[in-house]
Amino acid sequence: MIRVAADSEDPFVGHALELLSSFLAVEIGLAAGGECDVYYGNDADRACAIRVPRIAAFQERDVPRTPGVAYDAKREAPFPFDLFSAVRYWLTDEGNTAVAESRFDRHDRLGISDSAQDRLGVQTTPIVNAYMMLFGSWLESRLGTTVAGGLPAGKKAMIALSHDVDEPIDPGDTKHNRRFQRELLARASSMALRGKLRDSVSTLRSLHKWSAKRRGAKSERHWLFEEVLDCEQNHGFHSTFFFAVKTLYDRDGSLYDVAYDFDEPRFHAVYREIAARGSEVGLHISYNARESAARIEAERSALEQASARAVHGSRHHFWHMSRPAWRTLTDHGRAGLRYDTSIAFNEAPGYRLGIGFPFFPWDPENGRKIPTLQIPTFVMDGSLFQSPQSDAQSARAEFVELLEELKRHRGVAAIDWHVRTSYPGSRELEQMGRAYLEILEVLAADSEVAVGSCSEVASQFGVAG
């Protein structure tokens, strides 16, 4: 074991060492006393192979950028920066704590253009991975440690395939459409009777917008589960499908929630088919469930009962979590979830907490580890189709660049492609569907990348499904 002595009582130091151990596949821990291999502090005379200098905290002006070859581990010098404070800067979102209220959108999401990641030019670089890789090179140079890394043998990156199930019903499904209209009109009437006129008008506007989108859409197909599973299985891949259990016409639902009944017989058949193919059912947490662990747990239990499968992981609808997210992330464990994959930027690819690797988040408000594994999502369909000029080929080219950056940093991250956009069954969404098939081809052709469902990724890092 690599023994670390620290002139710090901050419990985050031990947490960071756990992350380093997982990323580098090297046992690293705090020394009980006496001799050490690594010393975290400012006593230049302390006997050690590597001294990591200590500061109070980094600011945006001085937090380390991507480390390069200028940092030479062979010289008799301390590590070039406070590794622990640098990791904490990103994992606890210190660079974004002072962002003005107006810079968050209606869903409490921080736009990438207002982030420290964008200002420092590291939005698509997993900067925490870069710090850890540099530290690994120092362990090799100064201590002769073999740093294999936590990835499967022979791999430089690992990708979790995932699908949000938001609008899986074909737009031309008459029975579904009639029910939707009836339910939404009933919701609007109930709100009006309770004096909630503004909410009633919003509901009617949503109904009008929804109805307009479905005119002339009889040939459009969103129910593409079998096609998606076939395409993934052809490459030997498994994926995770996140289903929602709360609808927008439920009394305690939001107009942002989904419009399908997860407990219909046709969904039961889909759950069985997903399991038969070796893929996974996960929970798409509803818009308002961030309010309590009890709501999340109730949704997880309902999906488990309907699918007849254990539900281990989640993603929040609209990435809608508390702000800051620590309370919601803590609620995941209380709700019985073993992993989550809700930390992401919405409108562009990137790393919302600067890391491209499964990690246990740290709650800076309470100074403790959050025990539900977080798998970062680094790209989704909408983030590669922001421009009207975007098509399958441009999305493929951008994804290849993102994948190469992830490989350079020995990263692990999730792809989020909605079911209706994961196969070209819809004229409106055809290019997104073709893009996903192109991405599968890219991944299948790259022998340096491991691919699996979210649970398979979590299992690789010690979180059993």
PyMOL commands that set and color helices and strands:
alter all, ss='L'
color gray80, all
select helices_A, chain A and resi 12-24+83-91+94-96+101-103+112-114+116-119+127-143+174-193+197-214+225-234+265-276+289-291+293-307+317-319+326-334+382-384+392-408+419-421+430-445+454-460
alter helices_A, ss='H'
color red, helices_A
select strands_A, chain A and resi 2-6+28-30+38-40+50-52+157-165+240-243+280-285+313-316+339-340+362-363+368-369+373-374+377-380+412-416+449-452
alter strands_A, ss='S'
color yellow, strands_A
deselect
rebuild
show_as cartoon
